[in-house]
Amino acid sequence: MKKLIAILLAICLVVGLAACAAEDGPTTGEKKKLGAILPSLAFDFQLKMSNGIERAAKEKGYEYVSYDYNGDAEQMLSGLDTLAAANVGAIYSIFVAPESAADFLNAHPDIGALTQGEITPGAKACTENDYVALAEQFVDSLDNYVTEHGITEGTISALWLESCENQDSDYYTAKEDIKAVINAWCEGKNFTFASEFYPKDDEEAANFTAQMLNADPNMRFIFAFNNGYAIAAANEIASAVNDTSEYFVFSSEGDEETFRLIADEESPLRGCAYMDIEESGYQVGLQLINWIENGEIENVIVDKVLVDSRNVADYLG
């Protein structure tokens, strides 16, 4: 009898401990989640990447949690803590403050982080972007356009992401690499890289474009490091000038609306570097799952295709 009572008490103790653990938080046996921490889901690129990761999570039976930190470094750190508390085992991330993020990642080696662009210290992998190749696609398309239309001079401006101003950010390095290619193309020609701006959203991109048009009558060409910026700039030019034939806007990204505008001769949006963003997000999601299931994670290669007047018909629905 005493032995039976002891067994029953032991069973009750185990059940009680399990109940307490359930109340206190996730147990080690609870299935890990996929997560993403992003500066702003208002940007088309980040939203589509998030959608791709979520699709991979749903297909493989995982819960997905995204956190929009509104481009604020302190909120970014709070978001990382929130994801960790939510039992996220692997995250996709775009950090505006990589050094601060590195402290968190180094303190949480069990969380597999895949970062956009170069690997942030403490992360396990990254997406690989060839920004020199992107810049070369821009100057290829620009060179083709000015040659076809007999344009022999003009100034080039750029609309960068706000994070491109941060010298600790990979986006700053990307910006400098892109500018180097553009400046090299301008050598020996009557084209110059003249100005650059860092809009916080599409509306500000349009406002900066209006400022450029008013301040520099020779401003004809814009490289936009964001698809929304490119569309906003092109629409602003189209509404401000009677003849858009000497204007050229290029987007670092592309979608159906971009293709439509490239095909429209009245629009100054002439080219883009296209990638299937959601598919790239899906591949990121698979790597996050790979970390959770196998403790392994690989870089995701980003391939971009130049789309302009020479091949846009192939991309129209």
RODO-2510 file (C-alpha; in nm, 4 decimals, decimal comma):
residues 317
     n   res          X          Y          Z
     1     m     0,0000     0,0000     0,0000
     2     k     0,2772     0,2424     0,0958
     3     k     0,4476     0,1716    -0,2369
     4     l     0,1242     0,2435    -0,4278
     5     i     0,0758     0,5715    -0,2415
     6     a     0,4344     0,6729    -0,3220
     7     i     0,3790     0,6017    -0,6900
     8     l     0,0567     0,8054    -0,6929
     9     l     0,2302     1,0964    -0,5208
    10     a     0,5132     1,0865    -0,7763
    11     i     0,2616     1,0946    -1,0609
    12     c     0,0834     1,3926    -0,9053
    13     l     0,4157     1,5729    -0,8655
    14     v     0,5065     1,5243    -1,2340
    15     v     0,1632     1,6437    -1,3481
    16     g     0,1901     1,9450    -1,1178
    17     l     0,5327     2,0410    -1,2498
    18     a     0,4106     2,0106    -1,6093
    19     a     0,1168     2,2378    -1,5313
    20     c     0,3474     2,4971    -1,3726
    21     a     0,5796     2,4886    -1,6720
    22     a     0,2845     2,5467    -1,9046
    23     e     0,1851     2,8516    -1,7007
    24     d     0,5401     2,9940    -1,6819
    25     g     0,6187     2,9742    -2,0540
    26     p     0,7135     2,7426    -2,3411
    27     t     0,8787     2,4154    -2,2509
    28     t     1,1801     2,2781    -2,4313
    29     g     0,9549     2,0362    -2,6125
    30     e     0,7290     2,3051    -2,7610
    31     k     0,7674     2,3470    -3,1367
    32     k     0,9825     2,6451    -3,2302
    33     k     0,8382     2,9213    -3,4468
    34     l     0,9696     3,1120    -3,7468
    35     g     1,0075     3,4866    -3,7135
    36     a     1,1049     3,8039    -3,8963
    37     i     1,2105     4,1421    -3,7601
    38     l     1,1827     4,4214    -4,0169
    39     p     1,2183     4,8029    -4,0268
    40     s     0,8838     4,8530    -4,2020
    41     l     0,6270     4,6218    -4,3579
    42     a     0,5002     4,9299    -4,5430
    43     f     0,7799     4,8663    -4,7944
    44     d     0,6777     4,6293    -5,0722
    45     f     1,0069     4,4371    -5,0588
    46     q     0,9832     4,3632    -4,6868
    47     l     0,6159     4,2710    -4,7083
    48     k     0,6746     4,0260    -4,9927
    49     m     0,9730     3,8696    -4,8165
    50     s     0,7546     3,8269    -4,5087
    51     n     0,4769     3,6726    -4,7176
    52     g     0,7217     3,4226    -4,8675
    53     i     0,8515     3,3171    -4,5259
    54     e     0,4952     3,2790    -4,3992
    55     r     0,4095     3,0585    -4,6980
    56     a     0,7024     2,8278    -4,6207
    57     a     0,6006     2,8168    -4,2535
    58     k     0,2410     2,7223    -4,3325
    59     e     0,3433     2,4553    -4,5831
    60     k     0,5741     2,2906    -4,3297
    61     g     0,3416     2,3265    -4,0318
    62     y     0,5136     2,6083    -3,8426
    63     e     0,3766     2,9171    -3,6761
    64     y     0,5189     3,2454    -3,8076
    65     v     0,5604     3,5710    -3,6138
    66     s     0,6665     3,9016    -3,7743
    67     y     0,7706     4,2177    -3,5912
    68     d     0,7722     4,5651    -3,7525
    69     y     1,0006     4,7946    -3,5487
    70     n     0,9284     5,1074    -3,7530
    71     g     1,2955     5,1782    -3,8237
    72     d     1,3644     5,2518    -3,4555
    73     a     1,6803     5,0942    -3,3069
    74     e     1,5350     5,0664    -2,9564
    75     q     1,2169     4,9054    -3,0873
    76     m     1,4372     4,6693    -3,2869
    77     l     1,5967     4,5408    -2,9658
    78     s     1,2571     4,5153    -2,7952
    79     g     1,1333     4,3220    -3,0967
    80     l     1,4180     4,0726    -3,0709
    81     d     1,3333     4,0144    -2,7047
    82     t     0,9664     3,9725    -2,7989
    83     l     1,0478     3,7121    -3,0627
    84     a     1,2738     3,5221    -2,8237
    85     a     0,9990     3,5201    -2,5583
    86     a     0,7535     3,3922    -2,8217
    87     n     0,9695     3,0784    -2,8701
    88     v     1,0988     3,1798    -3,2128
    89     g     1,3839     2,9500    -3,3102
    90     a     1,4957     3,1153    -3,6335
    91     i     1,4528     3,4664    -3,7710
    92     y     1,4939     3,6640    -4,0913
    93     s     1,6155     4,0141    -4,0172
    94     i     1,6927     4,3551    -4,1601
    95     f     1,8747     4,5561    -3,8935
    96     v     1,9144     4,9349    -3,8879
    97     a     2,1605     4,8957    -3,5997
    98     p     2,3644     4,5808    -3,6730
    99     e     2,6053     4,6259    -3,3824
   100     s     2,3233     4,6366    -3,1275
   101     a     2,1600     4,3373    -3,2932
   102     a     2,4896     4,1486    -3,2772
   103     d     2,4907     4,1713    -2,8976
   104     f     2,1495     4,0036    -2,8877
   105     l     2,2400     3,7350    -3,1422
   106     n     2,5655     3,6486    -2,9634
   107     a     2,3678     3,6119    -2,6400
   108     h     2,1162     3,3793    -2,8128
   109     p     2,3235     3,1327    -3,0180
   110     d     2,0297     2,8920    -3,0259
   111     i     1,8338     3,1339    -3,2478
   112     g     1,9327     3,0958    -3,6121
   113     a     1,9341     3,4422    -3,7708
   114     l     1,9466     3,4902    -4,1471
   115     t     2,0135     3,8558    -4,2280
   116     q     1,9512     4,0595    -4,5405
   117     g     2,2788     4,1230    -4,7208
   118     e     2,6056     4,0538    -4,5406
   119     i     2,6026     3,8444    -4,2237
   120     t     2,5582     4,0450    -3,9039
   121     p     2,7950     3,9176    -3,6298
   122     g     2,6108     3,6474    -3,4410
   123     a     2,3899     3,5575    -3,7386
   124     k     2,4181     3,2189    -3,9088
   125     a     2,3585     3,3089    -4,2740
   126     c     2,2433     3,5845    -4,5075
   127     t     2,0901     3,6624    -4,8427
   128     e     2,3630     3,7262    -5,0969
   129     n     2,3134     4,0360    -5,3126
   130     d     2,5590     4,1458    -5,5788
   131     y     2,5173     4,5227    -5,5661
   132     v     2,7926     4,5794    -5,8198
   133     a     2,5984     4,3622    -6,0649
   134     l     2,2840     4,5642    -5,9828
   135     a     2,4661     4,8891    -6,0605
   136     e     2,5981     4,7401    -6,3819
   137     q     2,2413     4,6555    -6,4834
   138     f     2,1458     5,0187    -6,4185
   139     v     2,4254     5,1635    -6,6336
   140     d     2,3634     4,9006    -6,9037
   141     s     1,9995     5,0037    -6,9286
   142     l     2,0827     5,3742    -6,9040
   143     d     2,3536     5,3480    -7,1697
   144     n     2,1125     5,1708    -7,4039
   145     y     1,8447     5,4357    -7,3478
   146     v     2,0614     5,7450    -7,3974
   147     t     2,2207     5,5892    -7,7055
   148     e     1,8829     5,5077    -7,8617
   149     h     1,7489     5,8585    -7,7924
   150     g     2,0613     6,0564    -7,8743
   151     i     2,0932     6,1964    -7,5201
   152     t     2,4498     6,3164    -7,4606
   153     e     2,4396     6,4907    -7,1218
   154     g     2,2555     6,5168    -6,7926
   155     t     2,2883     6,4629    -6,4197
   156     i     2,2081     6,1485    -6,2240
   157     s     2,0459     6,1449    -5,8804
   158     a     1,9692     5,8655    -5,6367
   159     l     1,6935     5,7881    -5,3894
   160     w     1,8370     5,5629    -5,1184
   161     l     1,6844     5,3903    -4,8189
   162     e     1,7328     5,5767    -4,4910
   163     s     1,9545     5,2928    -4,3658
   164     c     2,2047     5,3731    -4,6422
   165     e     2,3125     5,6752    -4,4342
   166     n     2,4281     5,4550    -4,1455
   167     q     2,7978     5,3816    -4,1985
   168     d     2,7664     5,0695    -3,9821
   169     s     2,4997     4,9290    -4,2136
   170     d     2,5601     4,6935    -4,5044
   171     y     2,3329     4,9227    -4,7034
   172     y     2,5899     5,2024    -4,6725
   173     t     2,8481     4,9731    -4,8336
   174     a     2,5972     4,8800    -5,1027
   175     k     2,5326     5,2467    -5,1747
   176     e     2,9035     5,3207    -5,2122
   177     d     2,9551     5,0193    -5,4406
   178     i     2,6665     5,1302    -5,6628
   179     k     2,7905     5,4891    -5,6789
   180     a     3,1384     5,3703    -5,7779
   181     v     2,9982     5,1859    -6,0799
   182     i     2,7846     5,4844    -6,1805
   183     n     3,0771     5,7272    -6,1499
   184     a     3,2980     5,4943    -6,3548
   185     w     3,0351     5,4906    -6,6324
   186     c     3,0209     5,8714    -6,6265
   187     e     3,3963     5,9094    -6,6841
   188     g     3,4730     6,0655    -7,0220
   189     k     3,1062     6,1563    -7,0782
   190     n     2,8946     6,4631    -7,0121
   191     f     2,7004     6,2755    -6,7456
   192     t     2,7604     6,3298    -6,3725
   193     f     2,6319     6,1833    -6,0497
   194     a     2,5044     6,4974    -5,8797
   195     s     2,2795     6,4384    -5,5784
   196     e     2,1341     6,1813    -5,3416
   197     f     1,8440     6,1757    -5,0990
   198     y     1,7163     5,9435    -4,8262
   199     p     1,3357     5,9461    -4,8228
   200     k     1,1503     5,7797    -4,5385
   201     d     0,8553     5,6791    -4,7598
   202     d     0,7099     5,7033    -5,1111
   203     e     0,5543     6,0430    -5,0471
   204     e     0,8871     6,1892    -4,9471
   205     a     1,0480     6,0260    -5,2523
   206     a     0,8013     6,2168    -5,4700
   207     n     0,8745     6,5397    -5,2806
   208     f     1,2501     6,4969    -5,3217
   209     t     1,1993     6,4335    -5,6929
   210     a     1,0067     6,7594    -5,7241
   211     q     1,2907     6,9389    -5,5435
   212     m     1,5469     6,7882    -5,7798
   213     l     1,3491     6,8950    -6,0856
   214     n     1,3246     7,2523    -5,9561
   215     a     1,6851     7,2786    -5,8381
   216     d     1,8635     7,1149    -6,1310
   217     p     1,7294     7,1670    -6,4850
   218     n     1,9815     6,9087    -6,6106
   219     m     1,8600     6,6336    -6,3767
   220     r     1,7356     6,3593    -6,6060
   221     f     1,8173     6,0243    -6,4492
   222     i     1,7268     5,8648    -6,1147
   223     f     1,8458     5,5439    -5,9551
   224     a     1,5915     5,4357    -5,6908
   225     f     1,6985     5,1833    -5,4273
   226     n     1,3361     5,0918    -5,3629
   227     n     1,0531     5,0072    -5,6017
   228     g     0,8012     5,2367    -5,4330
   229     y     1,0481     5,5247    -5,4600
   230     a     1,0973     5,4568    -5,8312
   231     i     0,7246     5,4557    -5,9038
   232     a     0,6717     5,7720    -5,6958
   233     a     0,9593     5,9488    -5,8742
   234     a     0,8378     5,8440    -6,2180
   235     n     0,4831     5,9605    -6,1460
   236     e     0,6121     6,2938    -6,0139
   237     i     0,8176     6,3522    -6,3291
   238     a     0,5260     6,2542    -6,5534
   239     s     0,3020     6,5096    -6,3820
   240     a     0,5669     6,7855    -6,3848
   241     v     0,6984     6,7811    -6,7428
   242     n     0,5299     6,7753    -7,0816
   243     d     0,7826     6,5466    -7,2485
   244     t     0,9277     6,2559    -7,0487
   245     s     1,1360     6,1128    -7,3350
   246     e     1,4646     6,2490    -7,1937
   247     y     1,3997     6,1223    -6,8405
   248     f     1,5031     5,7846    -6,7067
   249     v     1,4090     5,6256    -6,3724
   250     f     1,5457     5,2849    -6,2696
   251     s     1,4280     5,0652    -5,9832
   252     s     1,6418     4,8222    -5,7857
   253     e     1,3319     4,5993    -5,7684
   254     g     1,0344     4,5208    -5,9853
   255     d     0,6764     4,3969    -5,9889
   256     e     0,3737     4,3946    -6,2182
   257     e     0,3184     4,7700    -6,1807
   258     t     0,6853     4,8364    -6,2596
   259     f     0,6592     4,6282    -6,5768
   260     r     0,3437     4,8140    -6,6816
   261     l     0,5162     5,1494    -6,6424
   262     i     0,8291     5,0352    -6,8262
   263     a     0,6079     4,9286    -7,1176
   264     d     0,4301     5,2668    -7,1156
   265     e     0,6381     5,5045    -7,3279
   266     e     0,4820     5,8031    -7,1511
   267     s     0,6260     5,6915    -6,8185
   268     p     0,9892     5,7783    -6,7371
   269     l     1,0304     5,4515    -6,5453
   270     r     1,2510     5,2723    -6,7984
   271     g     1,4041     4,9714    -6,6252
   272     c     1,4389     4,7581    -6,3133
   273     a     1,6406     4,4754    -6,1621
   274     y     1,3748     4,2122    -6,1053
   275     m     1,3697     3,9298    -5,8575
   276     d     1,0778     3,7179    -5,7452
   277     i     1,0751     3,8656    -5,3935
   278     e     0,8168     3,6320    -5,2450
   279     e     0,9984     3,3275    -5,3833
   280     s     1,3189     3,4579    -5,2252
   281     g     1,1310     3,4914    -4,8950
   282     y     1,0047     3,1367    -4,9369
   283     q     1,3627     3,0107    -4,9781
   284     v     1,4608     3,2060    -4,6648
   285     g     1,1740     3,0379    -4,4809
   286     l     1,2993     2,6944    -4,5835
   287     q     1,6430     2,7769    -4,4452
   288     l     1,4920     2,8940    -4,1162
   289     i     1,3138     2,5606    -4,0935
   290     n     1,6390     2,3843    -4,1804
   291     w     1,7982     2,5477    -3,8758
   292     i     1,5163     2,4437    -3,6434
   293     e     1,5048     2,0863    -3,7697
   294     n     1,8700     2,0148    -3,8461
   295     g     2,0788     2,2866    -3,6822
   296     e     2,2038     2,3916    -4,0253
   297     i     2,1371     2,6996    -4,2369
   298     e     2,2728     2,8167    -4,5731
   299     n     2,2901     3,1503    -4,7509
   300     v     2,0085     3,2306    -4,9918
   301     i     2,1335     3,3490    -5,3294
   302     v     1,9397     3,6429    -5,4774
   303     d     1,9280     3,6490    -5,8577
   304     k     1,8126     3,9599    -6,0434
   305     v     1,7277     4,0045    -6,4101
   306     l     1,7485     4,3351    -6,5968
   307     v     1,4080     4,4278    -6,7359
   308     d     1,3714     4,7276    -6,9692
   309     s     1,2213     4,8086    -7,3092
   310     r     1,4220     4,5294    -7,4704
   311     n     1,2481     4,2466    -7,2855
   312     v     0,9595     4,3880    -7,0780
   313     a     0,7043     4,2203    -7,3067
   314     d     0,8187     3,8862    -7,1645
   315     y     0,7102     3,9955    -6,8144
   316     l     0,3708     4,1458    -6,8878
   317     g     0,0722     3,9414    -6,7761
***
